[in-house]
Amino acid sequence: MFLRNYWYVAALSEEVGDRPLGRTILGQPVVLFRDSRRRIAALEDRCAHRLMPLSQGWVTGDILVCCYHGVAYDGTGACARVPARDTPIPGMRVRAFPTVERYGAIWIWIGDADRADASEIPECARLDPEGRDGSRIYLYVKANYMFINDNLCDLLHIAYLHNADRRSEAAIGADGMELGALDVGETDGRIHANWTWHNIPPPPRWRQLGNIKGMADGWVLSSFVPPSFFVNPTGFADAGTGGPESTVPQGAGQFSFTLYQCITPETERSTHFFKLMAHRWDPAMAENGVELIRTVNAEDIWAMELQQESIDRDPTARTHPIPTDGGVVRMHRVIDELISKEKAAG
């Protein structure tokens, strides 16, 4: 089951241009398009005439035209034009969904439209709300969204899945990282699970991209906001320079960034995964940083899709928590409680 009365990212801003974009969100087919003033609209992706997906049509001015028989709709979902008729058919419409464009992403509310409040969109404090900075990545994962939640609540996997000694191309992990300090806590349903390391040899990729010559301090911080949004400041810097607050220049003793991770269920077995990245990199470093994030996530997706295959084979299979799973256990409890509340509210 999905939590519906929340904001989810439906697409990156650059994904919606002159043509409509079809995407399934929480099992709901949606079409996104821009009107003549570049404003975003989101409608149910089926024409009220013969149920043809509207995402196969085209945009003319402020209306979306169905490719099958030319019935057209405005951004509110109301029928705007019908061929061979002087006026639209009264009451003919499709469902429209609230949307907000912020941080270079298009946020959508699939639940009760009367409850949609733009102030509840998760904050990406280090990004320009107009989307004029940072970098953005879209990934598609053939697995339930909770496997991604698990992955980001339990960042110890970096030491193993992404370890260069274990043939990881990402090479952001290393032996001994499990000996770092783990701090797990919860405030008002928001969970943090933060790993920090002090005065250790940096893993290969951090040393390379940060041009770190000696020992380093590292941090992989995770803050979870239900149902599926994470803030992950991550990096390594010269030892003793302040960790996450280090002022050492990027590429001259430090490589760091903050990921705002937006996880949007498509179906029970597939997920849209958006990464909004805040950083202080020059263009060359940005290219290398985006490549690194894609490589890391290719390894994560490989693991999560194999987990989905396992649960598909045996839905009754149990998992067993280990001492570093505090964040994961708390996150599952929060999600279960929210689902129960939403069910009870109808």
C-alpha positions as CSV (number, residue, x, y, z in Angstrom):
1,M,0.0,0.0,0.0
2,F,1.1,3.5,-0.7
3,L,0.7,6.7,1.3
4,R,-1.2,9.0,-1.0
5,N,-1.6,12.3,0.9
6,Y,2.0,13.4,0.4
7,W,4.0,15.3,-2.2
8,Y,6.1,13.1,-4.5
9,V,8.3,14.0,-7.4
10,A,6.7,13.1,-10.7
11,A,9.5,14.3,-13.0
12,L,12.5,16.5,-13.3
13,S,11.7,19.9,-14.8
14,E,13.8,19.3,-17.9
15,E,11.8,16.1,-18.6
16,V,8.7,18.0,-19.5
17,G,9.2,20.2,-22.6
18,D,7.0,20.8,-25.6
19,R,5.6,17.2,-25.6
20,P,3.4,15.6,-22.9
21,L,5.1,13.1,-20.6
22,G,3.3,10.0,-19.3
23,R,4.3,8.5,-16.0
24,T,2.6,6.2,-13.5
25,I,2.7,7.5,-9.9
26,L,1.4,5.3,-7.0
27,G,-0.3,3.1,-9.6
28,Q,-2.1,6.1,-11.1
29,P,-1.3,6.8,-14.8
30,V,-0.6,10.6,-15.1
31,V,0.2,12.9,-18.0
32,L,2.3,16.0,-17.5
33,F,2.4,18.9,-19.9
34,R,3.3,22.6,-20.0
35,D,0.9,25.3,-21.2
36,S,1.8,28.4,-23.3
37,R,3.2,30.1,-20.2
38,R,5.3,27.0,-19.3
39,R,3.1,26.2,-16.3
40,I,2.8,22.5,-15.4
41,A,-0.4,20.6,-15.4
42,A,-1.0,17.0,-14.5
43,L,-4.1,15.0,-15.6
44,E,-5.3,11.5,-15.5
45,D,-3.7,9.8,-18.5
46,R,-6.8,8.7,-20.3
47,C,-9.2,10.5,-22.5
48,A,-12.8,10.7,-21.3
49,H,-14.0,9.8,-24.8
50,R,-12.5,6.4,-25.5
51,L,-9.9,6.0,-22.8
52,M,-6.9,6.6,-25.0
53,P,-3.7,7.7,-23.1
54,L,-3.5,11.5,-23.4
55,S,0.3,11.2,-23.1
56,Q,0.2,10.0,-26.8
57,G,-1.2,13.4,-27.9
58,W,0.2,16.9,-28.3
59,V,0.0,20.3,-26.8
60,T,-1.5,23.3,-28.6
61,G,-1.4,26.5,-26.7
62,D,-2.9,25.8,-23.3
63,I,-4.7,22.6,-24.2
64,L,-3.7,18.9,-24.5
65,V,-5.1,17.2,-27.5
66,C,-5.9,13.5,-27.6
67,C,-4.3,11.8,-30.6
68,Y,-7.3,9.5,-31.3
69,H,-10.2,11.8,-32.1
70,G,-8.9,15.3,-31.2
71,V,-10.8,15.8,-27.9
72,A,-8.8,18.4,-26.0
73,Y,-8.5,19.3,-22.3
74,D,-7.2,22.4,-20.4
75,G,-4.9,22.2,-17.3
76,T,-7.8,21.8,-15.0
77,G,-8.9,18.6,-16.7
78,A,-12.0,20.2,-18.3
79,C,-12.9,19.4,-21.9
80,A,-11.8,22.4,-23.9
81,R,-12.7,21.3,-27.5
82,V,-14.6,18.5,-29.2
83,P,-14.4,18.0,-33.0
84,A,-17.6,18.7,-35.0
85,R,-19.0,20.7,-32.1
86,D,-19.0,24.4,-31.4
87,T,-18.7,24.2,-27.7
88,P,-17.1,21.7,-25.2
89,I,-19.4,19.0,-23.8
90,P,-20.5,20.1,-20.3
91,G,-19.3,17.9,-17.5
92,M,-16.8,16.1,-19.7
93,R,-13.5,16.1,-17.9
94,V,-10.6,14.0,-16.5
95,R,-9.1,14.2,-13.1
96,A,-6.4,16.9,-12.5
97,F,-3.7,16.6,-9.8
98,P,-2.1,19.5,-7.8
99,T,1.5,20.2,-8.9
100,V,4.3,22.5,-7.9
101,E,7.5,23.1,-9.7
102,R,10.4,23.6,-7.2
103,Y,14.1,22.8,-6.9
104,G,14.2,21.7,-10.6
105,A,11.5,19.0,-10.0
106,I,7.8,18.7,-10.5
107,W,6.0,17.6,-7.3
108,I,2.6,16.0,-7.5
109,W,-0.2,15.2,-5.0
110,I,-2.1,12.1,-5.9
111,G,-4.3,12.0,-2.7
112,D,-7.1,14.2,-1.6
113,A,-6.6,17.4,-3.6
114,D,-8.2,19.5,-0.8
115,R,-5.4,18.5,1.5
116,A,-2.6,19.5,-0.9
117,D,-0.4,22.2,0.8
118,A,2.7,23.4,-1.0
119,S,4.3,24.3,2.3
120,E,4.6,20.6,3.1
121,I,6.9,19.9,0.1
122,P,10.1,18.6,1.7
123,E,12.8,21.3,2.1
124,C,16.0,21.1,0.0
125,A,17.7,23.9,2.0
126,R,20.9,23.9,-0.1
127,L,19.2,24.2,-3.5
128,D,17.7,27.2,-5.3
129,P,13.9,26.8,-5.3
130,E,14.0,28.0,-8.9
131,G,16.2,25.0,-9.9
132,R,19.1,27.1,-11.1
133,D,21.9,25.3,-9.3
134,G,23.1,21.8,-8.5
135,S,22.7,18.6,-10.6
136,R,19.7,16.3,-11.1
137,I,19.5,12.6,-11.9
138,Y,16.5,10.3,-12.7
139,L,16.8,6.5,-12.1
140,Y,14.3,3.7,-12.6
141,V,14.3,0.8,-10.2
142,K,12.5,-2.5,-10.8
143,A,11.8,-3.0,-7.1
144,N,9.4,-1.8,-4.4
145,Y,10.2,1.6,-3.0
146,M,10.8,0.2,0.5
147,F,14.0,-1.4,-0.7
148,I,15.3,2.0,-1.5
149,N,14.2,3.3,1.9
150,D,16.0,0.5,3.5
151,N,19.2,1.2,1.5
152,L,19.3,4.8,2.5
153,C,18.5,4.2,6.2
154,D,21.3,1.7,6.5
155,L,24.4,3.3,4.9
156,L,26.8,0.7,6.3
157,H,26.3,-1.1,3.0
158,I,28.8,1.4,1.6
159,A,31.6,-0.5,3.3
160,Y,30.7,-3.7,1.5
161,L,28.6,-3.2,-1.7
162,H,30.8,-0.2,-2.8
163,N,34.2,-1.5,-1.6
164,A,36.9,-1.4,-4.2
165,D,38.5,-4.6,-2.7
166,R,35.3,-6.4,-3.6
167,R,35.3,-5.3,-7.2
168,S,33.1,-2.2,-6.8
169,E,33.6,0.3,-9.6
170,A,32.3,3.0,-7.3
171,A,35.1,2.5,-4.8
172,I,33.6,4.7,-2.1
173,G,33.8,2.1,0.6
174,A,36.6,0.4,2.4
175,D,37.4,-2.3,5.0
176,G,37.0,-1.0,8.6
177,M,34.3,1.5,7.9
178,E,31.9,-0.6,10.1
179,L,34.1,0.7,13.0
180,G,32.9,4.2,12.5
181,A,30.5,6.0,14.8
182,L,26.8,5.4,14.2
183,D,24.2,7.8,15.7
184,V,20.5,6.9,15.3
185,G,17.6,9.0,16.6
186,E,14.1,10.1,15.9
187,T,12.2,13.4,16.3
188,D,8.5,13.7,15.4
189,G,8.7,10.7,13.0
190,R,11.8,12.0,11.3
191,I,14.7,9.6,11.6
192,H,18.4,10.1,11.4
193,A,21.1,7.5,11.0
194,N,24.5,9.1,10.7
195,W,27.9,7.5,10.1
196,T,31.1,9.4,10.8
197,W,34.7,8.5,10.6
198,H,37.8,10.3,12.0
199,N,41.4,10.2,10.9
200,I,41.1,7.2,8.6
201,P,42.6,6.5,5.2
202,P,39.9,7.7,2.7
203,P,38.5,5.1,0.3
204,P,40.0,5.3,-3.2
205,R,37.4,7.4,-5.0
206,W,37.2,10.0,-2.2
207,R,41.0,10.3,-2.2
208,Q,41.0,10.7,-6.0
209,L,38.2,13.2,-6.4
210,G,39.0,15.2,-3.3
211,N,42.8,15.2,-3.9
212,I,43.2,14.1,-0.3
213,K,46.9,13.5,0.5
214,G,46.7,12.0,4.0
215,M,44.3,10.9,6.6
216,A,40.7,12.1,6.4
217,D,37.4,12.5,8.2
218,G,34.3,11.2,6.5
219,W,30.5,11.5,6.9
220,V,27.5,9.8,5.4
221,L,24.5,11.4,7.1
222,S,20.9,10.2,6.6
223,S,17.8,12.1,7.6
224,F,14.5,10.4,6.7
225,V,11.2,12.3,6.1
226,P,8.2,10.1,5.6
227,P,7.1,8.5,3.4
228,S,10.2,8.4,1.1
229,F,12.4,11.5,1.2
230,F,16.0,11.5,2.4
231,V,18.6,14.2,3.0
232,N,22.1,12.8,2.7
233,P,25.1,15.1,3.2
234,T,28.1,12.9,2.2
235,G,31.9,13.4,1.9
236,F,35.5,13.2,3.0
237,A,37.9,16.0,3.9
238,D,41.4,16.3,5.3
239,A,41.4,15.1,8.9
240,G,40.9,17.7,11.5
241,T,39.3,20.3,9.2
242,G,35.8,20.2,10.5
243,G,34.1,17.2,8.8
244,P,30.8,18.3,7.2
245,E,31.6,21.9,8.1
246,S,35.1,21.8,6.5
247,T,36.0,24.9,4.5
248,V,38.8,23.1,2.6
249,P,38.1,23.7,-1.2
250,Q,36.5,21.0,-3.2
251,G,39.1,19.0,-5.1
252,A,41.9,20.3,-2.9
253,G,41.5,18.2,0.2
254,Q,37.7,17.6,0.2
255,F,35.0,16.1,-2.0
256,S,31.5,16.4,-0.7
257,F,27.9,17.0,-1.6
258,T,24.3,16.8,-0.4
259,L,21.8,14.5,-2.0
260,Y,18.0,15.2,-1.7
261,Q,16.6,11.7,-2.5
262,C,13.0,11.7,-3.8
263,I,11.6,8.2,-4.0
264,T,8.3,7.9,-5.9
265,P,6.5,4.5,-6.1
266,E,5.3,3.6,-9.6
267,T,3.8,0.2,-8.8
268,E,4.4,-2.4,-6.0
269,R,7.4,-3.6,-7.9
270,S,8.8,-0.5,-9.6
271,T,10.0,2.9,-8.4
272,H,11.0,6.3,-9.8
273,F,14.1,7.5,-8.1
274,F,15.1,11.2,-8.3
275,K,18.3,12.7,-6.9
276,L,18.6,16.5,-6.5
277,M,22.2,17.2,-5.8
278,A,23.6,20.3,-4.0
279,H,27.3,20.9,-4.4
280,R,30.1,23.4,-4.9
281,W,31.9,21.9,-7.8
282,D,33.4,23.4,-10.9
283,P,32.0,22.0,-14.3
284,A,34.7,19.3,-14.5
285,M,34.1,18.1,-10.9
286,A,30.4,18.2,-11.5
287,E,30.7,15.8,-14.5
288,N,32.9,13.5,-12.4
289,G,30.5,13.7,-9.4
290,V,27.4,12.9,-11.4
291,E,29.3,10.0,-13.0
292,L,30.2,8.7,-9.5
293,I,26.6,8.9,-8.3
294,R,25.4,7.0,-11.3
295,T,28.0,4.3,-10.7
296,V,27.2,4.0,-7.0
297,N,23.5,3.8,-7.8
298,A,23.9,1.2,-10.5
299,E,25.4,-1.1,-7.8
300,D,22.6,-0.2,-5.4
301,I,19.9,-0.9,-8.0
302,W,21.5,-4.2,-8.9
303,A,21.2,-5.2,-5.2
304,M,17.7,-3.9,-4.8
305,E,16.3,-5.6,-7.9
306,L,17.8,-8.9,-6.7
307,Q,16.1,-8.4,-3.4
308,Q,12.8,-7.9,-5.2
309,E,13.3,-11.1,-7.2
310,S,13.9,-12.9,-3.9
311,I,10.7,-11.7,-2.3
312,D,8.8,-12.4,-5.5
313,R,9.9,-16.0,-5.2
314,D,9.0,-16.3,-1.6
315,P,6.8,-13.5,-0.2
316,T,6.8,-15.2,3.2
317,A,10.6,-15.0,3.6
318,R,11.7,-13.2,6.8
319,T,14.4,-10.7,7.3
320,H,16.5,-10.5,10.5
321,P,17.8,-7.2,11.9
322,I,21.4,-6.7,13.0
323,P,22.8,-4.2,15.4
324,T,23.3,-1.5,12.7
325,D,19.7,-1.7,11.6
326,G,18.3,0.9,14.1
327,G,17.4,3.4,11.4
328,V,15.7,0.7,9.2
329,V,13.7,-0.7,12.1
330,R,12.4,2.8,13.1
331,M,11.6,3.8,9.5
332,H,9.5,0.6,9.0
333,R,7.6,1.3,12.2
334,V,6.9,4.9,11.2
335,I,5.6,3.8,7.7
336,D,3.4,1.1,9.2
337,E,1.9,3.6,11.7
338,L,1.2,6.2,8.9
339,I,-0.4,3.5,6.7
340,S,-2.7,2.5,9.6
341,K,-3.7,6.1,10.1
342,E,-4.4,6.7,6.5
343,K,-6.5,3.5,6.3
344,A,-8.5,4.5,9.4
345,A,-9.1,8.0,7.9
346,G,-10.5,6.4,4.8
